[in-house]
Amino acid sequence: MIIRDLETVKSVDWGNGLSRRFLTESDGVGYSITDTTVRAGTKSRLEYRN
């Protein structure tokens, strides 16, 4: 079991918001879990690859 919380996951400010990856390819589960917040009034094209 993998347990992570906001205090242990790095937040990345990508210009139009914040992104956090709770599961990544290196976790070896075959998928990722990401929390992304987009700032109001911005437009962003988002693409997620594992």
C-alpha positions as CSV (number, residue, x, y, z in Angstrom):
1,M,0.0,0.0,0.0
2,I,1.3,3.5,-0.9
3,I,0.2,6.3,1.4
4,R,0.9,9.9,0.5
5,D,-0.6,13.2,1.7
6,L,-0.3,16.9,0.7
7,E,2.6,17.4,3.1
8,T,4.7,14.7,1.4
9,V,3.9,15.4,-2.2
10,K,5.8,18.1,-4.1
11,S,3.6,20.9,-5.6
12,V,4.7,22.2,-9.0
13,D,3.6,25.7,-10.1
14,W,3.4,25.4,-13.9
15,G,2.4,29.0,-14.6
16,N,-1.4,28.7,-14.8
17,G,-1.9,26.6,-11.6
18,L,-0.5,23.9,-9.3
19,S,-0.1,20.2,-9.9
20,R,0.7,17.3,-7.6
21,R,1.4,13.7,-8.5
22,F,0.4,11.2,-5.9
23,L,1.3,8.2,-8.0
24,T,3.9,8.1,-10.8
25,E,5.4,5.6,-13.2
26,S,8.1,4.8,-10.7
27,D,5.5,3.5,-8.3
28,G,4.9,0.6,-10.7
29,V,1.1,0.4,-10.5
30,G,0.5,1.1,-14.3
31,Y,-1.3,4.4,-13.8
32,S,-0.8,7.8,-12.2
33,I,-3.0,10.0,-9.9
34,T,-2.6,13.7,-10.3
35,D,-4.3,16.7,-8.5
36,T,-4.2,19.8,-10.8
37,T,-5.7,23.2,-9.9
38,V,-6.0,25.7,-12.8
39,R,-6.1,29.4,-11.9
40,A,-9.3,31.2,-12.7
41,G,-9.2,33.2,-16.0
42,T,-6.5,31.2,-17.6
43,K,-6.5,28.7,-20.5
44,S,-4.4,25.6,-20.5
45,R,-4.0,22.5,-22.7
46,L,-3.3,19.6,-20.4
47,E,-1.9,16.3,-21.4
48,Y,-0.9,13.5,-18.9
49,R,1.5,10.8,-19.8
50,N,2.6,8.1,-17.4
